[in-house]
């Protein structure tokens, strides 16, 4: 699914300094992640090379413990599933 990529090469990237990540999810998954407090809509979504991804683009908060790492892994997996259909 080409709309799942944020650039021609990625659907997710980690911010190494603080552990948050940008991720593209299916629009309904993104809405659920935001609703449940795991993510926020990425404020620059829809700008430049990001056009067409605004509904699914989120900034996922850095996990603070192993339980939250599990949730973030599930979110990344959901992004991968969206990417691969």
PyMOL commands that set and color helices and strands:
alter all, ss='L'
color gray80, all
select helices_A, chain A and resi 2-4+27-35+48-50+66-84
alter helices_A, ss='H'
color red, helices_A
select strands_A, chain A and resi 12-14+21-24+39-41+57-60
alter strands_A, ss='S'
color yellow, strands_A
deselect
rebuild
show_as cartoon
